[in-house]
């Protein structure tokens, strides 16, 4: 990915870029892509009716992760309280998506992979949200 390279060239960043921010952005876009693919794979399964909820939450998670990733990529100004809420919401939907995919993981490898990616994104969002509230020294 070129996340670090492109954001570090932003005039408002001046080359100083938090590696945790880059990791979170990359986790968000990875999760969005993985959830989209998992939903599509679920649609191709013979038991698609049993996967209806999984498909819905996969697509919800993909949309949220993609949107939050795009918002975090904007470096001109920052609304830390707003970003914190977005990251917390994203962590919650990633958690819910992981739980749903875990229900199907024994029968569908794509759901197992998606659950793992969602858990990593949940953790990244939680860490980033916590960093936004950390005291400045």
N, CA, C and O atoms as a GROMACS GRO file, in nm:
protein
  548
    1UNK      N    1   0.084  -0.119   0.000
    1UNK     CA    2   0.000   0.000   0.000
    1UNK      C    3   0.088   0.125   0.000
    1UNK      O    4   0.205   0.121   0.040
    2UNK      N    5   0.031   0.230  -0.045
    2UNK     CA    6   0.103   0.356  -0.055
    2UNK      C    7   0.054   0.458   0.048
    2UNK      O    8   0.077   0.578   0.032
    3UNK      N    9  -0.013   0.412   0.151
    3UNK     CA   10  -0.074   0.502   0.249
    3UNK      C   11   0.028   0.596   0.310
    3UNK      O   12   0.008   0.718   0.310
    4UNK      N   13   0.137   0.542   0.363
    4UNK     CA   14   0.237   0.627   0.427
    4UNK      C   15   0.298   0.724   0.327
    4UNK      O   16   0.313   0.843   0.356
    5UNK      N   17   0.332   0.673   0.210
    5UNK     CA   18   0.396   0.756   0.109
    5UNK      C   19   0.310   0.876   0.070
    5UNK      O   20   0.360   0.988   0.064
    6UNK      N   21   0.182   0.853   0.045
    6UNK     CA   22   0.097   0.964  -0.001
    6UNK      C   23   0.061   1.060   0.112
    6UNK      O   24   0.065   1.181   0.092
    7UNK      N   25   0.027   1.009   0.227
    7UNK     CA   26  -0.011   1.099   0.336
    7UNK      C   27   0.108   1.180   0.386
    7UNK      O   28   0.093   1.296   0.423
    8UNK      N   29   0.227   1.120   0.386
    8UNK     CA   30   0.345   1.194   0.432
    8UNK      C   31   0.380   1.310   0.340
    8UNK      O   32   0.454   1.400   0.380
    9UNK      N   33   0.330   1.309   0.216
    9UNK     CA   34   0.355   1.421   0.124
    9UNK      C   35   0.256   1.535   0.142
    9UNK      O   36   0.272   1.642   0.083
   10UNK      N   37   0.154   1.514   0.223
   10UNK     CA   38   0.050   1.616   0.244
   10UNK      C   39   0.113   1.738   0.313
   10UNK      O   40   0.183   1.722   0.413
   11UNK      N   41   0.089   1.858   0.263
   11UNK     CA   42   0.149   1.978   0.323
   11UNK      C   43   0.117   1.997   0.471
   11UNK      O   44   0.199   2.050   0.546
   12UNK      N   45  -0.002   1.955   0.514
   12UNK     CA   46  -0.038   1.972   0.654
   12UNK      C   47   0.034   1.873   0.745
   12UNK      O   48   0.039   1.894   0.867
   13UNK      N   49   0.089   1.768   0.689
   13UNK     CA   50   0.158   1.666   0.768
   13UNK      C   51   0.306   1.699   0.781
   13UNK      O   52   0.368   1.673   0.885
   14UNK      N   53   0.362   1.755   0.677
   14UNK     CA   54   0.503   1.794   0.679
   14UNK      C   55   0.599   1.677   0.699
   14UNK      O   56   0.706   1.694   0.758
   15UNK      N   57   0.561   1.560   0.651
   15UNK     CA   58   0.648   1.443   0.662
   15UNK      C   59   0.637   1.369   0.793
   15UNK      O   60   0.679   1.253   0.801
   16UNK      N   61   0.581   1.432   0.897
   16UNK     CA   62   0.567   1.367   1.028
   16UNK      C   63   0.434   1.294   1.033
   16UNK      O   64   0.328   1.355   1.041
   17UNK      N   65   0.441   1.162   1.029
   17UNK     CA   66   0.318   1.083   1.023
   17UNK      C   67   0.326   0.971   1.125
   17UNK      O   68   0.424   0.898   1.132
   18UNK      N   69   0.221   0.958   1.205
   18UNK     CA   70   0.212   0.854   1.306
   18UNK      C   71   0.195   0.718   1.239
   18UNK      O   72   0.098   0.697   1.166
   19UNK      N   73   0.286   0.625   1.262
   19UNK     CA   74   0.275   0.492   1.201
   19UNK      C   75   0.146   0.420   1.241
   19UNK      O   76   0.093   0.339   1.164
   20UNK      N   77   0.095   0.447   1.362
   20UNK     CA   78  -0.031   0.385   1.406
   20UNK      C   79  -0.148   0.433   1.321
   20UNK      O   80  -0.241   0.357   1.294
   21UNK      N   81  -0.144   0.559   1.278
   21UNK     CA   82  -0.249   0.612   1.192
   21UNK      C   83  -0.246   0.540   1.057
   21UNK      O   84  -0.350   0.499   1.005
   22UNK      N   85  -0.128   0.523   1.003
   22UNK     CA   86  -0.113   0.452   0.875
   22UNK      C   87  -0.164   0.309   0.890
   22UNK      O   88  -0.235   0.260   0.803
   23UNK      N   89  -0.127   0.242   0.997
   23UNK     CA   90  -0.170   0.104   1.019
   23UNK      C   91  -0.322   0.095   1.030
   23UNK      O   92  -0.382   0.000   0.980
   24UNK      N   93  -0.383   0.192   1.095
   24UNK     CA   94  -0.529   0.192   1.110
   24UNK      C   95  -0.596   0.213   0.975
   24UNK      O   96  -0.692   0.144   0.942
   25UNK      N   97  -0.548   0.308   0.899
   25UNK     CA   98  -0.605   0.333   0.766
   25UNK      C   99  -0.594   0.207   0.679
   25UNK      O  100  -0.689   0.169   0.612
   26UNK      N  101  -0.478   0.145   0.681
   26UNK     CA  102  -0.460   0.024   0.602
   26UNK      C  103  -0.550  -0.090   0.651
   26UNK      O  104  -0.603  -0.166   0.570
   27UNK      N  105  -0.566  -0.102   0.783
   27UNK     CA  106  -0.655  -0.205   0.839
   27UNK      C  107  -0.799  -0.180   0.796
   27UNK      O  108  -0.873  -0.273   0.767
   28UNK      N  109  -0.839  -0.053   0.793
   28UNK     CA  110  -0.976  -0.018   0.753
   28UNK      C  111  -1.003  -0.056   0.608
   28UNK      O  112  -1.107  -0.116   0.578
   29UNK      N  113  -0.911  -0.022   0.519
   29UNK     CA  114  -0.933  -0.055   0.378
   29UNK      C  115  -0.922  -0.205   0.352
   29UNK      O  116  -0.992  -0.259   0.266
   30UNK      N  117  -0.834  -0.272   0.425
   30UNK     CA  118  -0.824  -0.418   0.414
   30UNK      C  119  -0.954  -0.483   0.460
   30UNK      O  120  -1.003  -0.576   0.396
   31UNK      N  121  -1.008  -0.434   0.568
   31UNK     CA  122  -1.133  -0.489   0.621
   31UNK      C  123  -1.249  -0.463   0.524
   31UNK      O  124  -1.332  -0.551   0.502
   32UNK      N  125  -1.254  -0.344   0.468
   32UNK     CA  126  -1.360  -0.312   0.372
   32UNK      C  127  -1.356  -0.407   0.253
   32UNK      O  128  -1.460  -0.458   0.210
   33UNK      N  129  -1.237  -0.430   0.200
   33UNK     CA  130  -1.223  -0.519   0.085
   33UNK      C  131  -1.256  -0.663   0.123
   33UNK      O  132  -1.324  -0.733   0.047
   34UNK      N  133  -1.210  -0.706   0.237
   34UNK     CA  134  -1.233  -0.844   0.282
   34UNK      C  135  -1.382  -0.868   0.306
   34UNK      O  136  -1.435  -0.972   0.265
   35UNK      N  137  -1.449  -0.774   0.370
   35UNK     CA  138  -1.593  -0.789   0.397
   35UNK      C  139  -1.674  -0.790   0.267
   35UNK      O  140  -1.770  -0.867   0.255
   36UNK      N  141  -1.636  -0.707   0.172
   36UNK     CA  142  -1.705  -0.706   0.042
   36UNK      C  143  -1.690  -0.841  -0.026
   36UNK      O  144  -1.786  -0.895  -0.081
   37UNK      N  145  -1.570  -0.896  -0.024
   37UNK     CA  146  -1.545  -1.024  -0.087
   37UNK      C  147  -1.616  -1.137  -0.013
   37UNK      O  148  -1.668  -1.229  -0.076
   38UNK      N  149  -1.618  -1.131   0.119
   38UNK     CA  150  -1.688  -1.234   0.198
   38UNK      C  151  -1.837  -1.232   0.165
   38UNK      O  152  -1.898  -1.337   0.147
   39UNK      N  153  -1.895  -1.114   0.158
   39UNK     CA  154  -2.038  -1.104   0.124
   39UNK      C  155  -2.065  -1.166  -0.013
   39UNK      O  156  -2.163  -1.238  -0.032
   40UNK      N  157  -1.979  -1.137  -0.108
   40UNK     CA  158  -1.995  -1.191  -0.242
   40UNK      C  159  -1.979  -1.344  -0.242
   40UNK      O  160  -2.054  -1.414  -0.310
   41UNK      N  161  -1.882  -1.393  -0.165
   41UNK     CA  162  -1.863  -1.537  -0.154
   41UNK      C  163  -1.984  -1.603  -0.087
   41UNK      O  164  -2.025  -1.712  -0.126
   42UNK      N  165  -2.040  -1.536   0.013
   42UNK     CA  166  -2.161  -1.589   0.078
   42UNK      C  167  -2.275  -1.601  -0.023
   42UNK      O  168  -2.351  -1.698  -0.020
   43UNK      N  169  -2.287  -1.504  -0.111
   43UNK     CA  170  -2.391  -1.507  -0.213
   43UNK      C  171  -2.376  -1.625  -0.308
   43UNK      O  172  -2.474  -1.670  -0.367
   44UNK      N  173  -2.255  -1.675  -0.324
   44UNK     CA  174  -2.228  -1.787  -0.413
   44UNK      C  175  -2.246  -1.923  -0.345
   44UNK      O  176  -2.241  -2.027  -0.411
   45UNK      N  177  -2.268  -1.923  -0.216
   45UNK     CA  178  -2.284  -2.049  -0.142
   45UNK      C  179  -2.424  -2.106  -0.163
   45UNK      O  180  -2.520  -2.033  -0.186
   46UNK      N  181  -2.433  -2.239  -0.156
   46UNK     CA  182  -2.563  -2.307  -0.170
   46UNK      C  183  -2.659  -2.270  -0.057
   46UNK      O  184  -2.780  -2.266  -0.078
   47UNK      N  185  -2.606  -2.245   0.062
   47UNK     CA  186  -2.691  -2.212   0.178
   47UNK      C  187  -2.702  -2.060   0.198
   47UNK      O  188  -2.696  -2.012   0.311
   48UNK      N  189  -2.718  -1.987   0.089
   48UNK     CA  190  -2.719  -1.841   0.093
   48UNK      C  191  -2.825  -1.785   0.188
   48UNK      O  192  -2.803  -1.681   0.250
   49UNK      N  193  -2.938  -1.850   0.201
   49UNK     CA  194  -3.043  -1.801   0.291
   49UNK      C  195  -2.992  -1.800   0.435
   49UNK      O  196  -3.021  -1.707   0.510
   50UNK      N  197  -2.918  -1.902   0.474
   50UNK     CA  198  -2.863  -1.909   0.609
   50UNK      C  199  -2.755  -1.803   0.633
   50UNK      O  200  -2.720  -1.774   0.747
   51UNK      N  201  -2.703  -1.746   0.525
   51UNK     CA  202  -2.596  -1.646   0.533
   51UNK      C  203  -2.647  -1.503   0.516
   51UNK      O  204  -2.567  -1.410   0.508
   52UNK      N  205  -2.777  -1.486   0.512
   52UNK     CA  206  -2.836  -1.354   0.487
   52UNK      C  207  -2.783  -1.248   0.584
   52UNK      O  208  -2.742  -1.140   0.542
   53UNK      N  209  -2.785  -1.277   0.714
   53UNK     CA  210  -2.738  -1.181   0.814
   53UNK      C  211  -2.588  -1.154   0.797
   53UNK      O  212  -2.543  -1.041   0.813
   54UNK      N  213  -2.513  -1.258   0.765
   54UNK     CA  214  -2.369  -1.242   0.743
   54UNK      C  215  -2.344  -1.147   0.626
   54UNK      O  216  -2.258  -1.060   0.633
   55UNK      N  217  -2.417  -1.165   0.520
   55UNK     CA  218  -2.402  -1.080   0.401
   55UNK      C  219  -2.432  -0.935   0.437
   55UNK      O  220  -2.358  -0.844   0.400
   56UNK      N  221  -2.542  -0.914   0.508
   56UNK     CA  222  -2.581  -0.777   0.544
   56UNK      C  223  -2.475  -0.709   0.630
   56UNK      O  224  -2.435  -0.596   0.602
   57UNK      N  225  -2.429  -0.778   0.734
   57UNK     CA  226  -2.331  -0.714   0.821
   57UNK      C  227  -2.195  -0.700   0.754
   57UNK      O  228  -2.122  -0.605   0.781
   58UNK      N  229  -2.160  -0.795   0.665
   58UNK     CA  230  -2.038  -0.779   0.586
   58UNK      C  231  -2.043  -0.648   0.507
   58UNK      O  232  -1.947  -0.571   0.507
   59UNK      N  233  -2.154  -0.625   0.441
   59UNK     CA  234  -2.167  -0.504   0.358
   59UNK      C  235  -2.171  -0.378   0.443
   59UNK      O  236  -2.114  -0.276   0.405
   60UNK      N  237  -2.238  -0.384   0.558
   60UNK     CA  238  -2.239  -0.269   0.650
   60UNK      C  239  -2.098  -0.239   0.697
   60UNK      O  240  -2.055  -0.123   0.698
   61UNK      N  241  -2.026  -0.343   0.737
   61UNK     CA  242  -1.890  -0.326   0.786
   61UNK      C  243  -1.800  -0.269   0.677
   61UNK      O  244  -1.718  -0.180   0.702
   62UNK      N  245  -1.814  -0.320   0.556
   62UNK     CA  246  -1.734  -0.270   0.444
   62UNK      C  247  -1.759  -0.122   0.422
   62UNK      O  248  -1.664  -0.045   0.402
   63UNK      N  249  -1.885  -0.081   0.424
   63UNK     CA  250  -1.918   0.061   0.403
   63UNK      C  251  -1.861   0.149   0.514
   63UNK      O  252  -1.805   0.255   0.486
   64UNK      N  253  -1.877   0.106   0.638
   64UNK     CA  254  -1.829   0.186   0.750
   64UNK      C  255  -1.676   0.196   0.746
   64UNK      O  256  -1.621   0.305   0.761
   65UNK      N  257  -1.609   0.083   0.727
   65UNK     CA  258  -1.462   0.084   0.723
   65UNK      C  259  -1.409   0.173   0.610
   65UNK      O  260  -1.314   0.248   0.629
   66UNK      N  261  -1.471   0.162   0.494
   66UNK     CA  262  -1.428   0.243   0.380
   66UNK      C  263  -1.445   0.392   0.409
   66UNK      O  264  -1.356   0.473   0.381
   67UNK      N  265  -1.559   0.427   0.466
   67UNK     CA  266  -1.586   0.568   0.497
   67UNK      C  267  -1.489   0.621   0.603
   67UNK      O  268  -1.434   0.730   0.588
   68UNK      N  269  -1.469   0.546   0.709
   68UNK     CA  270  -1.379   0.591   0.815
   68UNK      C  271  -1.235   0.597   0.763
   68UNK      O  272  -1.161   0.688   0.800
   69UNK      N  273  -1.196   0.504   0.680
   69UNK     CA  274  -1.063   0.509   0.620
   69UNK      C  275  -1.042   0.635   0.538
   69UNK      O  276  -0.936   0.697   0.543
   70UNK      N  277  -1.144   0.671   0.462
   70UNK     CA  278  -1.133   0.793   0.381
   70UNK      C  279  -1.126   0.917   0.470
   70UNK      O  280  -1.049   1.009   0.444
   71UNK      N  281  -1.206   0.919   0.576
   71UNK     CA  282  -1.205   1.034   0.666
   71UNK      C  283  -1.071   1.047   0.737
   71UNK      O  284  -1.017   1.157   0.749
   72UNK      N  285  -1.016   0.936   0.784
   72UNK     CA  286  -0.886   0.940   0.851
   72UNK      C  287  -0.773   0.982   0.757
   72UNK      O  288  -0.671   1.034   0.801
   73UNK      N  289  -0.792   0.960   0.628
   73UNK     CA  290  -0.691   0.997   0.529
   73UNK      C  291  -0.685   1.147   0.506
   73UNK      O  292  -0.588   1.197   0.449
   74UNK      N  293  -0.785   1.218   0.548
   74UNK     CA  294  -0.789   1.365   0.532
   74UNK      C  295  -0.709   1.428   0.645
   74UNK      O  296  -0.744   1.412   0.762
   75UNK      N  297  -0.604   1.500   0.610
   75UNK     CA  298  -0.514   1.552   0.711
   75UNK      C  299  -0.516   1.704   0.724
   75UNK      O  300  -0.440   1.759   0.804
   76UNK      N  301  -0.599   1.774   0.648
   76UNK     CA  302  -0.597   1.920   0.652
   76UNK      C  303  -0.629   1.973   0.791
   76UNK      O  304  -0.558   2.060   0.842
   77UNK      N  305  -0.735   1.922   0.851
   77UNK     CA  306  -0.769   1.956   0.990
   77UNK      C  307  -0.817   1.828   1.057
   77UNK      O  308  -0.839   1.727   0.991
   78UNK      N  309  -0.833   1.834   1.187
   78UNK     CA  310  -0.875   1.715   1.259
   78UNK      C  311  -0.978   1.751   1.366
   78UNK      O  312  -0.961   1.848   1.440
   79UNK      N  313  -1.083   1.673   1.372
   79UNK     CA  314  -1.184   1.684   1.476
   79UNK      C  315  -1.169   1.562   1.565
   79UNK      O  316  -1.237   1.461   1.545
   80UNK      N  317  -1.079   1.570   1.662
   80UNK     CA  318  -1.046   1.454   1.744
   80UNK      C  319  -1.168   1.389   1.810
   80UNK      O  320  -1.181   1.266   1.806
   81UNK      N  321  -1.260   1.466   1.870
   81UNK     CA  322  -1.377   1.401   1.931
   81UNK      C  323  -1.464   1.328   1.827
   81UNK      O  324  -1.515   1.220   1.854
   82UNK      N  325  -1.479   1.387   1.710
   82UNK     CA  326  -1.557   1.323   1.604
   82UNK      C  327  -1.488   1.198   1.552
   82UNK      O  328  -1.553   1.096   1.530
   83UNK      N  329  -1.357   1.206   1.534
   83UNK     CA  330  -1.282   1.089   1.488
   83UNK      C  331  -1.288   0.977   1.590
   83UNK      O  332  -1.298   0.860   1.554
   84UNK      N  333  -1.281   1.012   1.718
   84UNK     CA  334  -1.290   0.912   1.824
   84UNK      C  335  -1.422   0.837   1.816
   84UNK      O  336  -1.425   0.715   1.826
   85UNK      N  337  -1.532   0.910   1.798
   85UNK     CA  338  -1.663   0.845   1.786
   85UNK      C  339  -1.671   0.756   1.663
   85UNK      O  340  -1.725   0.645   1.669
   86UNK      N  341  -1.618   0.803   1.551
   86UNK     CA  342  -1.617   0.722   1.429
   86UNK      C  343  -1.538   0.594   1.449
   86UNK      O  344  -1.582   0.486   1.408
   87UNK      N  345  -1.422   0.604   1.510
   87UNK     CA  346  -1.337   0.487   1.532
   87UNK      C  347  -1.403   0.389   1.629
   87UNK      O  348  -1.395   0.268   1.610
   88UNK      N  349  -1.468   0.441   1.732
   88UNK     CA  350  -1.538   0.353   1.827
   88UNK      C  351  -1.655   0.282   1.759
   88UNK      O  352  -1.678   0.163   1.782
   89UNK      N  353  -1.727   0.355   1.675
   89UNK     CA  354  -1.838   0.294   1.600
   89UNK      C  355  -1.786   0.188   1.506
   89UNK      O  356  -1.844   0.081   1.494
   90UNK      N  357  -1.677   0.218   1.438
   90UNK     CA  358  -1.618   0.124   1.345
   90UNK      C  359  -1.570  -0.001   1.418
   90UNK      O  360  -1.591  -0.112   1.370
   91UNK      N  361  -1.508   0.016   1.533
   91UNK     CA  362  -1.464  -0.099   1.612
   91UNK      C  363  -1.583  -0.186   1.649
   91UNK      O  364  -1.573  -0.309   1.647
   92UNK      N  365  -1.693  -0.125   1.683
   92UNK     CA  366  -1.813  -0.199   1.721
   92UNK      C  367  -1.870  -0.278   1.604
   92UNK      O  368  -1.906  -0.395   1.620
   93UNK      N  369  -1.878  -0.218   1.486
   93UNK     CA  370  -1.931  -0.293   1.372
   93UNK      C  371  -1.834  -0.403   1.329
   93UNK      O  372  -1.877  -0.510   1.285
   94UNK      N  373  -1.705  -0.379   1.342
   94UNK     CA  374  -1.607  -0.485   1.312
   94UNK      C  375  -1.624  -0.600   1.410
   94UNK      O  376  -1.615  -0.717   1.371
   95UNK      N  377  -1.648  -0.570   1.537
   95UNK     CA  378  -1.670  -0.675   1.637
   95UNK      C  379  -1.793  -0.757   1.601
   95UNK      O  380  -1.790  -0.880   1.604
   96UNK      N  381  -1.902  -0.689   1.568
   96UNK     CA  382  -2.027  -0.758   1.533
   96UNK      C  383  -2.010  -0.842   1.408
   96UNK      O  384  -2.062  -0.954   1.401
   97UNK      N  385  -1.940  -0.790   1.310
   97UNK     CA  386  -1.917  -0.864   1.186
   97UNK      C  387  -1.831  -0.987   1.213
   97UNK      O  388  -1.858  -1.095   1.161
   98UNK      N  389  -1.728  -0.970   1.294
   98UNK     CA  390  -1.642  -1.084   1.328
   98UNK      C  391  -1.723  -1.193   1.398
   98UNK      O  392  -1.708  -1.311   1.367
   99UNK      N  393  -1.809  -1.154   1.490
   99UNK     CA  394  -1.891  -1.252   1.562
   99UNK      C  395  -1.983  -1.328   1.467
   99UNK      O  396  -1.998  -1.449   1.478
  100UNK      N  397  -2.044  -1.256   1.374
  100UNK     CA  398  -2.133  -1.322   1.278
  100UNK      C  399  -2.054  -1.415   1.187
  100UNK      O  400  -2.096  -1.528   1.162
  101UNK      N  401  -1.941  -1.369   1.137
  101UNK     CA  402  -1.860  -1.454   1.049
  101UNK      C  403  -1.808  -1.576   1.124
  101UNK      O  404  -1.797  -1.684   1.066
  102UNK      N  405  -1.775  -1.560   1.251
  102UNK     CA  406  -1.728  -1.673   1.331
  102UNK      C  407  -1.834  -1.783   1.342
  102UNK      O  408  -1.800  -1.900   1.355
  103UNK      N  409  -1.959  -1.745   1.336
  103UNK     CA  410  -2.068  -1.844   1.340
  103UNK      C  411  -2.064  -1.937   1.219
  103UNK      O  412  -2.113  -2.050   1.225
  104UNK      N  413  -2.008  -1.890   1.110
  104UNK     CA  414  -2.006  -1.966   0.984
  104UNK      C  415  -1.865  -2.016   0.948
  104UNK      O  416  -1.847  -2.083   0.846
  105UNK      N  417  -1.767  -1.983   1.029
  105UNK     CA  418  -1.627  -2.010   0.995
  105UNK      C  419  -1.595  -2.158   0.980
  105UNK      O  420  -1.507  -2.194   0.902
  106UNK      N  421  -1.665  -2.244   1.051
  106UNK     CA  422  -1.636  -2.388   1.041
  106UNK      C  423  -1.675  -2.444   0.904
  106UNK      O  424  -1.620  -2.545   0.861
  107UNK      N  425  -1.770  -2.379   0.838
  107UNK     CA  426  -1.820  -2.428   0.709
  107UNK      C  427  -1.773  -2.346   0.590
  107UNK      O  428  -1.775  -2.393   0.476
  108UNK      N  429  -1.730  -2.223   0.616
  108UNK     CA  430  -1.694  -2.133   0.507
  108UNK      C  431  -1.561  -2.063   0.539
  108UNK      O  432  -1.555  -1.979   0.630
  109UNK      N  433  -1.457  -2.097   0.467
  109UNK     CA  434  -1.325  -2.041   0.492
  109UNK      C  435  -1.328  -1.889   0.476
  109UNK      O  436  -1.262  -1.818   0.552
  110UNK      N  437  -1.403  -1.840   0.378
  110UNK     CA  438  -1.408  -1.694   0.359
  110UNK      C  439  -1.461  -1.624   0.483
  110UNK      O  440  -1.418  -1.512   0.514
  111UNK      N  441  -1.552  -1.686   0.556
  111UNK     CA  442  -1.602  -1.627   0.680
  111UNK      C  443  -1.495  -1.629   0.789
  111UNK      O  444  -1.486  -1.535   0.868
  112UNK      N  445  -1.414  -1.734   0.794
  112UNK     CA  446  -1.305  -1.741   0.892
  112UNK      C  447  -1.203  -1.630   0.865
  112UNK      O  448  -1.160  -1.560   0.956
  113UNK      N  449  -1.167  -1.614   0.739
  113UNK     CA  450  -1.071  -1.509   0.702
  113UNK      C  451  -1.129  -1.372   0.736
  113UNK      O  452  -1.061  -1.287   0.793
  114UNK      N  453  -1.255  -1.352   0.702
  114UNK     CA  454  -1.319  -1.222   0.728
  114UNK      C  455  -1.324  -1.193   0.878
  114UNK      O  456  -1.298  -1.080   0.920
  115UNK      N  457  -1.357  -1.293   0.958
  115UNK     CA  458  -1.362  -1.274   1.103
  115UNK      C  459  -1.225  -1.230   1.156
  115UNK      O  460  -1.217  -1.141   1.240
  116UNK      N  461  -1.119  -1.293   1.108
  116UNK     CA  462  -0.984  -1.258   1.153
  116UNK      C  463  -0.949  -1.114   1.115
  116UNK      O  464  -0.894  -1.039   1.196
  117UNK      N  465  -0.982  -1.076   0.992
  117UNK     CA  466  -0.951  -0.940   0.946
  117UNK      C  467  -1.034  -0.838   1.025
  117UNK      O  468  -0.983  -0.732   1.062
  118UNK      N  469  -1.160  -0.869   1.050
  118UNK     CA  470  -1.245  -0.778   1.129
  118UNK      C  471  -1.192  -0.761   1.270
  118UNK      O  472  -1.196  -0.650   1.324
  119UNK      N  473  -1.142  -0.867   1.331
  119UNK     CA  474  -1.084  -0.858   1.466
  119UNK      C  475  -0.962  -0.768   1.466
  119UNK      O  476  -0.943  -0.688   1.558
  120UNK      N  477  -0.878  -0.780   1.364
  120UNK     CA  478  -0.759  -0.692   1.356
  120UNK      C  479  -0.800  -0.546   1.338
  120UNK      O  480  -0.740  -0.456   1.397
  121UNK      N  481  -0.902  -0.523   1.256
  121UNK     CA  482  -0.948  -0.386   1.235
  121UNK      C  483  -1.014  -0.331   1.362
  121UNK      O  484  -0.995  -0.214   1.396
  122UNK      N  485  -1.090  -0.415   1.429
  122UNK     CA  486  -1.150  -0.374   1.557
  122UNK      C  487  -1.042  -0.327   1.654
  122UNK      O  488  -1.056  -0.223   1.717
  123UNK      N  489  -0.936  -0.404   1.664
  123UNK     CA  490  -0.826  -0.370   1.753
  123UNK      C  491  -0.758  -0.240   1.709
  123UNK      O  492  -0.729  -0.153   1.792
  124UNK      N  493  -0.731  -0.226   1.580
  124UNK     CA  494  -0.666  -0.105   1.529
  124UNK      C  495  -0.750   0.019   1.556
  124UNK      O  496  -0.698   0.123   1.596
  125UNK      N  497  -0.881   0.007   1.533
  125UNK     CA  498  -0.970   0.122   1.558
  125UNK      C  499  -0.976   0.156   1.707
  125UNK      O  500  -0.976   0.273   1.744
  126UNK      N  501  -0.980   0.054   1.790
  126UNK     CA  502  -0.982   0.077   1.935
  126UNK      C  503  -0.855   0.146   1.982
  126UNK      O  504  -0.860   0.237   2.064
  127UNK      N  505  -0.742   0.101   1.931
  127UNK     CA  506  -0.614   0.161   1.967
  127UNK      C  507  -0.608   0.306   1.920
  127UNK      O  508  -0.565   0.394   1.995
  128UNK      N  509  -0.650   0.330   1.798
  128UNK     CA  510  -0.648   0.467   1.744
  128UNK      C  511  -0.743   0.557   1.820
  128UNK      O  512  -0.711   0.673   1.847
  129UNK      N  513  -0.861   0.507   1.855
  129UNK     CA  514  -0.956   0.588   1.933
  129UNK      C  515  -0.897   0.623   2.069
  129UNK      O  516  -0.911   0.736   2.116
  130UNK      N  517  -0.830   0.526   2.132
  130UNK     CA  518  -0.767   0.552   2.262
  130UNK      C  519  -0.655   0.653   2.252
  130UNK      O  520  -0.635   0.733   2.343
  131UNK      N  521  -0.582   0.650   2.143
  131UNK     CA  522  -0.472   0.744   2.124
  131UNK      C  523  -0.523   0.887   2.108
  131UNK      O  524  -0.454   0.982   2.144
  132UNK      N  525  -0.643   0.902   2.054
  132UNK     CA  526  -0.698   1.037   2.037
  132UNK      C  527  -0.734   1.102   2.169
  132UNK      O  528  -0.743   1.224   2.177
  133UNK      N  529  -0.754   1.022   2.273
  133UNK     CA  530  -0.790   1.076   2.403
  133UNK      C  531  -0.672   1.079   2.499
  133UNK      O  532  -0.685   1.124   2.613
  134UNK      N  533  -0.557   1.029   2.453
  134UNK     CA  534  -0.439   1.026   2.539
  134UNK      C  535  -0.395   1.168   2.572
  134UNK      O  536  -0.398   1.256   2.485
  135UNK      N  537  -0.355   1.192   2.695
  135UNK     CA  538  -0.309   1.326   2.732
  135UNK      C  539  -0.184   1.365   2.655
  135UNK      O  540  -0.097   1.282   2.628
  136UNK      N  541  -0.176   1.490   2.621
  136UNK     CA  542  -0.060   1.544   2.549
  136UNK      C  543   0.039   1.595   2.651
  136UNK      O  544   0.004   1.671   2.741
  137UNK      N  545   0.165   1.553   2.636
  137UNK     CA  546   0.270   1.597   2.730
  137UNK      C  547   0.361   1.696   2.665
  137UNK      O  548   0.455   1.744   2.729
   0.00000   0.00000   0.00000
